Amino acid sequence: MVTYNVSLENKLVLVTGAAGFIGANLVKRLQNEFDSVKVIGIDSITEYYDVRLKYERLQELPAYVDRFVFIKDSIANKKIVKSIFTNYHPQVVVNLTA
């Protein structure tokens, strides 16, 4: 196993698939463990499984509204991805999409 010693304090993290089970839990964990981390989440909320579950997960995240921005779109949308990198400048990307 490889271990990396990287601090996420004061970082902006882009999480793709942020409304999925793993993505939403990662967003919560990042917010809970790092006081200064900010997260941009993107998810297209497609119907490959119950969309209601994804919206329920997103409803649990408003507690982090000052440190979390959600974008409902696909990472396949080049304009959106370019806009995210141009406007927010994420320093870390966690890709949890298929």
N, CA and C atoms as a LAMMPS dump frame, in Angstrom:
ITEM: TIMESTEP
0
ITEM: NUMBER OF ATOMS
294
ITEM: BOX BOUNDS ff ff ff
-5.0000000000000000e+02 5.0000000000000000e+02
-5.0000000000000000e+02 5.0000000000000000e+02
-5.0000000000000000e+02 5.0000000000000000e+02
ITEM: ATOMS id mol type element x y z
1 1 1 N 0.839 -1.175 0
2 1 2 C 0 0 0
3 1 3 C 0.885 1.24 0
4 2 1 N 0.507 2.207 -0.811
5 2 2 C 1.228 3.472 -0.881
6 2 3 C 0.475 4.495 -0.048
7 3 1 N 1.187 5.211 0.794
8 3 2 C 0.578 6.241 1.626
9 3 3 C 1.155 7.595 1.236
10 4 1 N 0.273 8.561 1.086
11 4 2 C 0.702 9.914 0.754
12 4 3 C 0.388 10.83 1.92
13 5 1 N 1.303 11.709 2.242
14 5 2 C 1.089 12.67 3.31
15 5 3 C 0.804 14.024 2.668
16 6 1 N -0.462 14.248 2.328
17 6 2 C -0.867 15.473 1.652
18 6 3 C -1.955 16.135 2.476
19 7 1 N -1.764 17.382 2.801
20 7 2 C -2.789 18.11 3.547
21 7 3 C -3.77 18.744 2.573
22 8 1 N -5.037 18.657 2.897
23 8 2 C -6.062 19.295 2.077
24 8 3 C -6.512 20.618 2.674
25 9 1 N -5.885 21.026 3.777
26 9 2 C -6.238 22.315 4.374
27 9 3 C -6.039 23.421 3.346
28 10 1 N -6.98 24.345 3.314
29 10 2 C -6.944 25.499 2.41
30 10 3 C -6.932 25.118 0.932
31 11 1 N -7.415 23.934 0.614
32 11 2 C -7.474 23.502 -0.779
33 11 3 C -8.912 23.576 -1.283
34 12 1 N -9.043 23.693 -2.594
35 12 2 C -10.334 23.612 -3.26
36 12 3 C -10.354 22.283 -4.002
37 13 1 N -11.305 21.431 -3.646
38 13 2 C -11.382 20.076 -4.18
39 13 3 C -12.591 19.96 -5.101
40 14 1 N -12.38 19.446 -6.291
41 14 2 C -13.468 19.15 -7.217
42 14 3 C -13.798 17.673 -7.079
43 15 1 N -15.058 17.374 -6.747
44 15 2 C -15.515 15.989 -6.619
45 15 3 C -16.541 15.727 -7.714
46 16 1 N -16.214 14.825 -8.635
47 16 2 C -17.18 14.445 -9.66
48 16 3 C -17.996 13.274 -9.115
49 17 1 N -19.258 13.21 -9.499
50 17 2 C -20.136 12.189 -8.93
51 17 3 C -20.514 12.519 -7.5
52 18 1 N -20.621 13.8 -7.196
53 18 2 C -20.806 14.266 -5.818
54 18 3 C -22.153 13.909 -5.205
55 19 1 N -23.134 13.539 -6.023
56 19 2 C -24.444 13.177 -5.477
57 19 3 C -24.589 11.672 -5.291
58 20 1 N -23.604 10.916 -5.726
59 20 2 C -23.635 9.469 -5.532
60 20 3 C -23.299 9.111 -4.091
61 21 1 N -23.427 7.848 -3.757
62 21 2 C -23.187 7.401 -2.385
63 21 3 C -21.767 7.746 -1.932
64 22 1 N -20.787 7.353 -2.708
65 22 2 C -19.394 7.6 -2.321
66 22 3 C -19.075 9.09 -2.396
67 23 1 N -19.515 9.752 -3.457
68 23 2 C -19.231 11.176 -3.623
69 23 3 C -19.785 12.031 -2.503
70 24 1 N -21.053 11.817 -2.146
71 24 2 C -21.674 12.609 -1.079
72 24 3 C -20.995 12.355 0.257
73 25 1 N -20.639 11.105 0.511
74 25 2 C -19.953 10.804 1.769
75 25 3 C -18.545 11.381 1.79
76 26 1 N -17.888 11.415 0.641
77 26 2 C -16.571 12.053 0.575
78 26 3 C -16.687 13.545 0.858
79 27 1 N -17.689 14.203 0.267
80 27 2 C -17.89 15.637 0.521
81 27 3 C -18.078 15.877 2.015
82 28 1 N -18.928 15.083 2.659
83 28 2 C -19.153 15.236 4.112
84 28 3 C -17.859 15.033 4.89
85 29 1 N -17.12 14.005 4.524
86 29 2 C -15.883 13.706 5.254
87 29 3 C -14.859 14.826 5.091
88 30 1 N -14.714 15.325 3.878
89 30 2 C -13.786 16.436 3.649
90 30 3 C -14.181 17.644 4.486
91 31 1 N -15.473 17.947 4.509
92 31 2 C -15.962 19.104 5.26
93 31 3 C -15.772 18.915 6.764
94 32 1 N -15.973 17.699 7.235
95 32 2 C -15.857 17.436 8.674
96 32 3 C -14.413 17.364 9.156
97 33 1 N -13.515 16.883 8.31
98 33 2 C -12.139 16.666 8.754
99 33 3 C -11.2 17.838 8.486
100 34 1 N -11.575 18.703 7.567
101 34 2 C -10.712 19.828 7.213
102 34 3 C -11.514 21.116 7.307
103 35 1 N -11.188 21.936 8.283
104 35 2 C -11.956 23.161 8.529
105 35 3 C -11.912 24.158 7.382
106 36 1 N -10.858 24.139 6.615
107 36 2 C -10.717 25.168 5.585
108 36 3 C -10.85 24.635 4.157
109 37 1 N -11.186 23.363 3.998
110 37 2 C -11.339 22.825 2.647
111 37 3 C -12.66 23.307 2.051
112 38 1 N -12.619 23.614 0.76
113 38 2 C -13.833 23.969 0.026
114 38 3 C -14.015 22.931 -1.072
115 39 1 N -15.279 22.623 -1.375
116 39 2 C -15.565 21.566 -2.342
117 39 3 C -16.501 22.072 -3.428
118 40 1 N -16.143 21.769 -4.664
119 40 2 C -17.035 21.951 -5.802
120 40 3 C -17.485 20.54 -6.164
121 41 1 N -18.779 20.3 -6.142
122 41 2 C -19.311 18.993 -6.517
123 41 3 C -20.049 19.092 -7.833
124 42 1 N -19.844 18.122 -8.688
125 42 2 C -20.577 18.08 -9.954
126 42 3 C -21.159 16.684 -10.127
127 43 1 N -22.403 16.633 -10.589
128 43 2 C -23.073 15.353 -10.838
129 43 3 C -24.191 15.612 -11.836
130 44 1 N -24.346 14.726 -12.796
131 44 2 C -25.403 14.898 -13.796
132 44 3 C -26.739 14.344 -13.305
133 45 1 N -26.716 13.617 -12.202
134 45 2 C -27.912 13.019 -11.602
135 45 3 C -28.712 12.252 -12.658
136 46 1 N -28.051 11.323 -13.315
137 46 2 C -28.72 10.483 -14.306
138 46 3 C -29.542 9.405 -13.615
139 47 1 N -30.379 8.749 -14.378
140 47 2 C -31.32 7.785 -13.81
141 47 3 C -30.819 6.345 -13.854
142 48 1 N -29.513 6.117 -13.789
143 48 2 C -29.033 4.739 -13.773
144 48 3 C -29.352 4.059 -12.451
145 49 1 N -29.64 4.848 -11.424
146 49 2 C -30.312 4.331 -10.234
147 49 3 C -31.141 5.451 -9.646
148 50 1 N -31.935 5.135 -8.646
149 50 2 C -32.96 6.032 -8.095
150 50 3 C -32.453 7.46 -7.875
151 51 1 N -32.955 8.371 -8.693
152 51 2 C -32.571 9.782 -8.617
153 51 3 C -32.958 10.369 -7.264
154 52 1 N -34.05 9.887 -6.697
155 52 2 C -34.512 10.369 -5.392
156 52 3 C -33.415 10.221 -4.335
157 53 1 N -32.675 9.126 -4.394
158 53 2 C -31.592 8.913 -3.428
159 53 3 C -30.501 9.976 -3.569
160 54 1 N -30.201 10.344 -4.802
161 54 2 C -29.174 11.373 -5.013
162 54 3 C -29.625 12.716 -4.449
163 55 1 N -30.891 13.075 -4.679
164 55 2 C -31.395 14.344 -4.148
165 55 3 C -31.443 14.319 -2.62
166 56 1 N -31.749 13.166 -2.039
167 56 2 C -31.728 13.055 -0.571
168 56 3 C -30.318 13.293 -0.042
169 57 1 N -29.332 12.728 -0.711
170 57 2 C -27.942 12.937 -0.279
171 57 3 C -27.554 14.407 -0.372
172 58 1 N -27.956 15.047 -1.447
173 58 2 C -27.638 16.47 -1.611
174 58 3 C -28.305 17.321 -0.544
175 59 1 N -29.492 16.926 -0.097
176 59 2 C -30.19 17.683 0.942
177 59 3 C -29.461 17.624 2.273
178 60 1 N -28.604 16.643 2.451
179 60 2 C -27.826 16.533 3.688
180 60 3 C -26.619 17.471 3.688
181 61 1 N -26.295 18.075 2.571
182 61 2 C -25.079 18.878 2.456
183 61 3 C -25.231 20.372 2.714
184 62 1 N -26.437 20.953 2.847
185 62 2 C -26.526 22.4 3.045
186 62 3 C -25.816 22.924 4.286
187 63 1 N -25.543 22.079 5.235
188 63 2 C -24.819 22.521 6.426
189 63 3 C -23.45 23.08 6.04
190 64 1 N -22.986 22.714 4.869
191 64 2 C -21.668 23.141 4.417
192 64 3 C -21.772 24.206 3.332
193 65 1 N -22.885 24.916 3.296
194 65 2 C -23.168 25.83 2.184
195 65 3 C -22.064 26.865 1.96
196 66 1 N -21.378 27.263 2.999
197 66 2 C -20.311 28.255 2.828
198 66 3 C -19.036 27.651 2.243
199 67 1 N -18.966 26.315 2.215
200 67 2 C -17.761 25.656 1.708
201 67 3 C -18.068 24.605 0.646
202 68 1 N -19.292 24.633 0.101
203 68 2 C -19.677 23.639 -0.893
204 68 3 C -20.524 24.277 -1.983
205 69 1 N -20.136 24.034 -3.221
206 69 2 C -20.904 24.492 -4.382
207 69 3 C -21.254 23.252 -5.192
208 70 1 N -22.541 23.107 -5.536
209 70 2 C -22.96 21.967 -6.348
210 70 3 C -23.359 22.433 -7.739
211 71 1 N -22.894 21.7 -8.737
212 71 2 C -23.221 21.99 -10.131
213 71 3 C -23.883 20.751 -10.723
214 72 1 N -25.135 20.902 -11.165
215 72 2 C -25.846 19.776 -11.792
216 72 3 C -25.54 19.796 -13.283
217 73 1 N -24.587 18.979 -13.655
218 73 2 C -24.189 18.869 -15.058
219 73 3 C -23.246 17.68 -15.185
220 74 1 N -22.839 17.403 -16.392
221 74 2 C -21.961 16.274 -16.675
222 74 3 C -20.522 16.743 -16.864
223 75 1 N -19.581 15.926 -16.407
224 75 2 C -18.175 16.262 -16.659
225 75 3 C -17.824 16.057 -18.13
226 76 1 N -18.733 15.465 -18.886
227 76 2 C -18.532 15.343 -20.331
228 76 3 C -18.829 16.664 -21.045
229 77 1 N -19.432 17.602 -20.325
230 77 2 C -19.726 18.923 -20.873
231 77 3 C -18.458 19.779 -20.759
232 78 1 N -17.743 19.891 -21.856
233 78 2 C -16.445 20.583 -21.847
234 78 3 C -16.556 22.038 -21.412
235 79 1 N -17.649 22.708 -21.788
236 79 2 C -17.826 24.114 -21.398
237 79 3 C -17.932 24.244 -19.881
238 80 1 N -18.679 23.355 -19.258
239 80 2 C -18.845 23.402 -17.8
240 80 3 C -17.517 23.123 -17.109
241 81 1 N -16.825 22.1 -17.558
242 81 2 C -15.535 21.758 -16.938
243 81 3 C -14.55 22.913 -17.086
244 82 1 N -14.492 23.494 -18.272
245 82 2 C -13.597 24.643 -18.477
246 82 3 C -13.995 25.793 -17.556
247 83 1 N -15.294 26.027 -17.426
248 83 2 C -15.795 27.089 -16.55
249 83 3 C -15.409 26.842 -15.091
250 84 1 N -15.513 25.596 -14.654
251 84 2 C -15.138 25.256 -13.273
252 84 3 C -13.664 25.578 -13.038
253 85 1 N -12.808 25.157 -13.959
254 85 2 C -11.375 25.394 -13.775
255 85 3 C -11.01 26.863 -13.934
256 86 1 N -11.72 27.576 -14.788
257 86 2 C -11.456 29.002 -14.985
258 86 3 C -11.928 29.833 -13.799
259 87 1 N -13.112 29.521 -13.29
260 87 2 C -13.715 30.339 -12.23
261 87 3 C -13.318 29.937 -10.814
262 88 1 N -13.07 28.648 -10.59
263 88 2 C -12.81 28.179 -9.224
264 88 3 C -11.362 27.757 -8.98
265 89 1 N -10.658 27.314 -10
266 89 2 C -9.262 26.879 -9.883
267 89 3 C -9.072 25.749 -8.857
268 90 1 N -9.768 24.612 -9.011
269 90 2 C -9.574 23.52 -8.049
270 90 3 C -8.132 23.026 -8.059
271 91 1 N -7.649 22.678 -6.868
272 91 2 C -6.274 22.211 -6.722
273 91 3 C -6.186 20.698 -6.642
274 92 1 N -7.314 20.058 -6.335
275 92 2 C -7.382 18.603 -6.225
276 92 3 C -8.647 18.158 -6.944
277 93 1 N -8.557 17.062 -7.708
278 93 2 C -9.728 16.504 -8.384
279 93 3 C -9.884 15.052 -7.956
280 94 1 N -11.098 14.705 -7.51
281 94 2 C -11.427 13.32 -7.185
282 94 3 C -12.533 12.91 -8.151
283 95 1 N -12.217 12.003 -9.072
284 95 2 C -13.176 11.587 -10.09
285 95 3 C -13.888 10.314 -9.651
286 96 1 N -15.177 10.441 -9.348
287 96 2 C -15.974 9.296 -8.922
288 96 3 C -17.092 8.998 -9.916
289 97 1 N -16.932 9.452 -11.142
290 97 2 C -17.933 9.171 -12.167
291 97 3 C -17.489 7.987 -13.014
292 98 1 N -18.468 7.399 -13.677
293 98 2 C -18.173 6.221 -14.513
294 98 3 C -17.593 6.64 -15.844
